[in-house]
């Protein structure tokens, strides 16, 4: 399940910008990544509520992937029909509907996995990370397929066929999800509007520690889609500079970026040890410093003599992404009642991939358009790219410093939101 879940995303997430730039939509790239954040503001929460109360999570996972896959296939057909005359409006509409139903599946997949592990009597902190590794493997496999599979003699990363690949993976997972263990819904009678609409997870904001955690999750979520949206586009842009035109890195940007996901595979396995050794604050700090280095190495690297800096950026990405996303998800799971598990995961998605990623991608788009796409010469654009990465690194550093000064996590996690009872056997730190 995890392999297919992230193969859907890996097919286009890091390479879509290359195709968009090739059809004259380079200055619109940020909208395709911003919309992932916009739909994540409400779709994961709504779908999580439905999965908690009415439709079992594994069935909801199947339905969402079916819709996402169909509309991604429709986007492919539009690009095929339009040829070189691809317009922003029709492609963006079909793409938006697809990602609106895909984004909630990330939290749903986590909920299905946690439920299966709990049914088997296994510890989610210990046993989920090795399972989640297969998600990263799926992402890598899909990225490499996009990079190296030729379509009419051209790498698929430069064509719309990456959208078709994503759609096919979604439809396969839609069928496979129905074979996953059932996830019971909560049919308890509602005593308030909050309960009636399944919004109990939002009561986590009543606790100062959790409120601060979610706010900083949002701030860190700003960084999530920046390299996904612009990483390969930036590296591929070096093809226009004579000095780097024939370099392997410039011609295989998606494959180079895939090193980031390979790093993820290893870093996921470090999560149980690091959570127990450093706690959620220490792990989040490691992630934040990872984002500073991720952007900083991009800022000073190139695909020629400085390609080793790109490689370092890919290595630290594993820490930056995993120690934030997966550790944060596990932490939220341990802080909430099982009856609101899907809702709580939806809330985490709302703050990170929703609000945070939306503002982050919009801001990044303005920075890149100002420093890069306003320039006419390839050399000036590359210089603008470097300036943009420095700005992103400075932001990540500021967030890290504030988090270290403000966030406190001196208590053991509680199993429920409304009860002070603590189960030490489920303690995260």
C-alpha positions in Angstrom: 0.0 0.0 0.0 2.7 2.4 0.9 4.7 1.6 -2.2 1.7 2.4 -4.5 0.7 5.5 -2.4 3.9 7.3 -3.0 4.5 5.9 -6.5 1.4 8.0 -7.5 3.1 11.1 -6.2 6.6 10.4 -7.4 5.5 10.1 -11.0 5.1 13.8 -11.4 5.8 15.7 -8.1 9.4 16.6 -8.8 9.4 16.6 -12.6 6.1 18.4 -13.5 7.9 21.8 -13.6 10.2 20.6 -16.4 7.2 19.8 -18.6 5.3 22.9 -17.7 8.3 25.1 -18.5 8.7 23.3 -21.9 5.1 24.3 -22.9 5.5 27.9 -21.9 4.0 27.7 -18.4 7.2 28.2 -16.4 5.8 31.3 -14.6 2.7 29.3 -13.6 4.6 26.4 -12.0 3.9 27.6 -8.5 0.1 27.4 -9.0 0.3 23.7 -9.6 2.1 23.2 -6.3 0.1 25.9 -4.4 -3.2 24.1 -5.2 -1.9 21.0 -3.4 -1.7 23.2 -0.3 -5.1 24.8 -1.0 -7.0 21.5 -1.3 -5.1 20.2 1.8 -6.6 23.0 3.9 -10.0 21.3 3.7 -10.0 18.0 1.9 -7.9 15.8 4.3 -10.0 17.1 7.3 -13.3 16.4 5.5 -12.3 13.0 4.2 -10.8 12.2 7.6 -14.1 13.0 9.3 -16.0 10.8 6.8 -13.5 8.0 7.4 -13.8 8.3 11.2 -17.6 8.3 11.2 -19.2 6.8 8.1 -17.0 5.1 5.5 -14.2 2.8 6.6 -10.8 4.3 6.0 -9.6 1.6 3.6 -12.7 2.0 1.4 -12.4 5.8 1.5 -8.8 5.4 0.4 -9.9 3.3 -2.5 -12.6 5.8 -3.6 -10.3 8.8 -3.4 -7.6 7.1 -5.5 -10.2 6.0 -8.1 -11.3 9.6 -8.6 -7.7 11.0 -8.5 -6.6 8.5 -11.1 -9.5 9.1 -13.5 -8.9 12.9 -13.5 -5.1 12.5 -13.9 -5.8 10.4 -16.9 -8.1 13.0 -18.2 -5.4 15.7 -17.8 -3.1 13.4 -19.9 -5.7 13.2 -22.6 -6.1 17.0 -22.7 -2.3 17.5 -23.0 -2.2 14.9 -25.8 -5.1 16.7 -27.7 -3.6 20.2 -27.1 -0.1 19.3 -28.4 2.1 22.4 -28.1 -0.9 24.7 -27.4 -1.5 23.6 -23.8 -3.5 26.2 -21.9 -3.2 26.9 -18.2 -7.0 26.8 -17.4 -8.1 23.3 -18.6 -4.9 21.5 -17.5 -5.0 23.2 -14.1 -8.7 22.4 -13.5 -8.2 18.6 -14.2 -5.0 18.5 -12.2 -6.7 20.3 -9.3 -9.5 17.8 -9.1 -7.1 14.9 -9.1 -4.8 16.3 -6.4 -7.9 17.3 -4.3 -8.7 13.6 -3.9 -5.1 12.4 -3.7 -3.9 14.6 -0.9 -6.3 13.1 1.7 -5.0 9.7 0.9 -1.6 10.3 2.6 -3.3 10.7 6.0 -5.8 7.9 5.2 -2.9 5.5 4.3 -1.3 6.3 7.7 -4.6 5.6 9.5 -5.1 2.3 7.7 -1.5 1.3 8.6 -1.8 2.3 12.3 -5.1 0.4 12.6 -3.6 -2.7 11.1 -0.6 -2.5 13.4 -2.7 -2.0 16.5 -4.9 -5.0 15.5 -1.8 -7.1 15.3 -0.6 -5.9 18.7 2.4 -4.1 17.3 4.0 -0.8 18.4 3.4 1.9 15.7 6.6 3.8 16.7 8.7 0.7 16.2 7.0 -1.0 13.3 5.6 1.7 11.1 8.8 3.4 10.0 10.1 0.2 8.3 6.7 -0.2 6.5 6.8 3.5 5.5 10.2 2.8 3.8 8.3 1.1 1.1 6.5 4.3 0.4 9.8 6.0 -0.3 10.9 3.1 -2.4 7.8 3.5 -4.5 8.4 7.2 -4.9 12.0 6.5 -6.0 10.9 3.8 -8.5 8.3 6.1 -10.0 10.8 9.0 -10.3 13.4 6.9 -12.0 10.7 5.5 -14.4 9.8 9.1 -15.2 13.4 10.1 -15.7 14.7 7.2 -17.8 11.7 5.8 -19.7 11.8 7.4 -23.2 8.6 8.5 -25.0 9.2 9.1 -28.7 12.9 9.4 -27.9 12.4 12.0 -25.2 12.7 11.4 -21.4 9.2 11.1 -19.9 10.2 13.9 -17.4 9.8 16.3 -20.2 6.4 15.0 -21.3 2.8 14.8 -20.1 3.1 11.0 -19.9 4.2 11.4 -16.3 0.6 12.3 -15.5 -0.6 9.1 -17.1 1.8 7.1 -15.0 0.5 8.7 -11.9 -3.1 8.0 -12.9 -2.4 4.4 -13.5 -0.8 3.9 -10.1 -3.8 5.5 -8.5 -6.3 3.2 -10.2 -4.2 0.1 -9.2 -4.1 1.3 -5.6 -7.9 2.0 -5.7 -8.4 -1.8 -6.3 -5.7 -2.9 -3.9 -6.9 -0.7 -1.0 -10.1 -2.8 -0.8 -7.9 -5.8 0.4 -6.6 -3.9 3.4 -7.8 -4.7 7.0 -11.1 -3.0 7.9 -10.9 0.2 9.9 -14.0 0.5 12.2 -15.9 3.8 12.2 -17.1 5.4 15.4 -20.9 5.3 15.6 -21.2 6.8 19.0 -24.1 9.2 19.5 -23.2 12.9 19.1 -23.7 15.2 22.1 -22.5 18.4 20.5 -22.0 20.0 17.2 -18.3 19.3 17.5 -18.9 15.6 17.9 -21.7 15.6 15.2 -19.3 17.0 12.6 -16.3 15.0 13.7 -14.2 18.0 14.6 -13.0 16.8 18.0 -9.4 16.8 16.7 -9.5 20.6 16.7 -9.8 20.6 20.5 -6.1 19.7 20.5 -5.6 23.4 20.1 -6.8 23.9 23.6 -3.6 22.5 24.9 -0.7 25.0 24.6 1.9 22.4 23.8 -0.2 21.0 20.9 -1.2 24.4 19.7 2.4 25.5 19.5 3.4 22.2 17.8 0.7 22.6 15.1 1.6 26.3 14.5 5.3 25.4 13.9 4.2 22.4 11.8 2.5 25.0 9.6 5.6 27.2 9.5 7.8 24.2 8.6 5.2 23.1 6.1 6.1 26.3 4.1 9.3 24.5 3.0 7.7 21.3 1.9 6.8 22.0 -1.7 9.6 24.4 -2.6 12.1 21.9 -3.9 9.4 19.6 -5.3 8.1 22.5 -7.4 11.4 24.0 -8.4 14.2 21.6 -7.7 14.3 19.8 -11.1 13.4 23.0 -13.0 16.4 24.7 -11.4 18.8 21.9 -12.2 17.5 21.4 -15.7 17.9 25.2 -16.3 21.7 24.6 -16.4 21.2 23.0 -19.8 20.9 26.5 -21.2 24.4 27.4 -19.9 27.2 26.2 -22.2 29.5 25.3 -19.3 26.9 22.8 -17.9 24.8 21.9 -21.0 26.4 18.4 -21.4 26.6 17.5 -17.7 24.8 14.4 -16.5 23.1 16.3 -13.7 21.6 19.0 -15.9 20.2 16.3 -18.3 18.9 13.9 -15.6 17.5 16.3 -13.0 14.8 13.9 -11.8 17.2 11.1 -11.3 19.5 13.4 -9.3 16.6 14.5 -7.2 15.7 10.9 -6.6 18.8 10.7 -4.3 16.7 12.7 -1.9 14.2 9.9 -1.6 17.0 7.3 -1.3 18.2 9.3 1.7 14.7 9.2 3.0 14.7 5.4 2.9 17.7 5.3 5.4 16.5 8.1 7.5 13.1 6.6 8.2 14.8 3.7 10.0 16.5 6.2 12.4 13.2 7.7 13.6 12.4 5.2 16.4 15.8 5.6 17.9 15.9 9.4 17.5 12.4 9.9 19.0 13.3 7.9 22.1 16.7 9.5 22.4 15.9 13.2 21.6 12.1 13.5 21.9 9.9 15.3 19.5 11.6 18.6 20.0 15.0 17.3 19.2 13.8 15.5 16.2 11.9 18.5 14.8 15.0 20.7 15.4 17.1 18.2 13.4 14.5 18.4 10.6 14.6 22.2 10.6 18.4 22.4 10.4 18.1 19.9 7.6 15.9 22.3 5.6 18.4 25.1 6.1 21.1 22.9 4.6 18.8 21.6 1.9 18.2 25.1 0.5 21.7 26.3 1.2 23.5 23.6 -0.7 21.2 24.2 -3.7 22.2 27.9 -3.5 26.0 27.3 -3.8 25.9 24.2 -6.0 25.9 23.4 -9.7 25.7 20.2 -11.9 29.4 20.5 -12.8 32.3 20.9 -10.3 29.7 21.7 -7.6 27.5 18.7 -8.1 28.7 17.3 -4.8 26.9 20.1 -3.1 23.7 19.0 -4.9 24.4 15.5 -3.6 24.8 16.7 0.0 21.5 18.6 -0.4 19.8 15.3 -1.4 21.3 13.5 1.6 20.1 16.0 4.1 16.6 16.1 2.6 16.0 12.6 4.1 16.4 14.0 7.5 14.5 17.3 6.7 11.5 15.5 5.4 11.2 12.3 7.4 12.1 13.7 10.8 9.3 16.3 10.3 6.5 14.5 8.4 6.7 11.0 9.8 7.7 11.8 13.3 5.1 14.5 13.5 2.4 12.1 12.3 3.5 9.5 14.9 3.5 12.2 17.6 -0.1 13.4 16.7 -1.2 9.7 16.7 0.1 9.2 20.2 -1.6 12.4 21.4 -5.1 11.5 20.2 -7.9 9.1 20.9 -8.2 6.2 18.3 -11.8 7.3 17.6 -10.5 10.5 16.0 -7.3 9.1 14.5 -8.2 10.0 10.9 -9.4 13.4 11.9 -6.2 14.2 13.8 -4.1 13.0 10.8 -6.2 15.2 8.6 -5.6 18.2 10.9 -1.8 17.6 10.7 -2.1 17.5 6.9 -4.1 20.7 7.1 -1.4 22.6 9.0 1.5 21.3 7.0 0.5 20.3 3.4 -2.4 22.7 3.6 -2.0 26.1 5.1 1.8 25.9 5.4 2.5 24.6 1.9 0.0 27.0 0.3 1.6 30.1 1.7 5.1 28.7 1.2 4.5 27.9 -2.5 2.8 31.2 -3.2 5.7 33.1 -1.6 8.3 30.9 -3.3 6.6 31.5 -6.6 6.8 35.3 -6.2 10.5 35.0 -5.2 11.4 32.8 -8.2 9.4 34.9 -10.7 11.1 38.0 -9.4 14.7 36.7 -9.3 14.5 34.1 -12.1 11.8 34.5 -14.7 12.1 38.3 -14.9 15.6 37.7 -16.3 16.3 37.2 -20.0 19.7 35.6 -20.1 20.3 32.0 -18.9 23.3 33.2 -16.7 21.1 35.8 -15.0 18.4 33.3 -14.4 20.9 30.9 -12.8 22.1 33.7 -10.6 18.5 34.4 -9.6 18.0 30.8 -8.7 20.9 31.0 -6.3 19.6 34.1 -4.6 16.2 32.4 -4.3 17.7 29.4 -2.5 19.5 31.7 0.0 16.2 33.4 0.8 14.5 30.0 1.5 17.5 28.9 3.7 17.3 32.1 5.8 13.6 31.5 6.4 14.1 27.9 7.5 16.9 29.1 9.9 14.6 31.7 11.5 11.9 29.1 12.1 14.4 26.7 13.7 15.6 29.4 16.1 12.0 30.3 17.1 11.0 26.7 17.6 14.0 26.0 19.9 13.1 29.1 22.0 9.3 28.5 22.2 8.3 24.8 22.1 8.4 22.8 25.3 7.6 19.1 25.5 8.3 17.9 29.0 5.3 15.6 29.4 4.7 12.1 28.2 2.1 11.8 25.5 -1.5 11.1 26.5 -3.6 8.4 24.9 -6.7 10.6 24.8 -7.4 14.3 24.4 -9.9 14.7 27.2 -8.4 12.3 29.8 -5.3 12.7 31.9 -4.7 9.0 31.9 -1.3 8.1 30.5 -0.3 4.6 29.2 3.4 4.4 29.7 3.6 1.4 27.4 2.6 3.6 24.5 4.9 6.5 25.4 6.7 8.1 22.5 9.5 9.7 24.4 
